[in-house]
Amino acid sequence: MFSLKEVEALAGRFASSLLDDYVAEIRDADQTFTRKEINDAV
């Protein structure tokens, strides 16, 4: 079994990597959003 903290850490890492991929795609599309701006929008 995982502890709640371990699950939260894994989920956070997963969400963070998804967000990084999303940011990379946006940058590839030649738009300029920072990770902070996306976080603020979400």
C-alpha positions in Angstrom: 0.0 0.0 0.0 1.1 3.6 -0.6 0.8 6.2 2.0 -1.3 9.3 1.2 1.9 11.4 0.9 3.4 9.0 -1.6 0.2 9.0 -3.7 0.1 12.8 -3.6 3.8 13.0 -4.6 3.3 10.6 -7.5 0.2 12.5 -8.6 1.9 15.8 -8.4 4.9 14.5 -10.4 2.5 13.1 -13.0 0.5 16.3 -13.3 3.7 18.3 -13.4 5.1 16.3 -16.3 1.8 16.6 -18.2 1.9 20.4 -17.7 5.5 20.5 -18.9 4.4 18.6 -22.0 1.5 21.0 -22.5 3.8 24.0 -22.1 6.3 22.5 -24.6 3.5 22.0 -27.2 2.3 25.6 -26.7 5.9 26.9 -27.2 6.2 24.7 -30.3 3.1 26.4 -31.6 5.1 29.7 -31.3 3.0 31.2 -28.5 4.5 32.6 -25.4 2.9 31.3 -22.3 4.9 30.7 -19.2 4.1 27.9 -16.8 3.0 30.4 -14.2 0.5 32.0 -16.7 -1.0 28.6 -17.4 -1.2 27.8 -13.7 -3.0 31.1 -13.1 -5.4 30.3 -15.9 -6.2 26.8 -14.7 
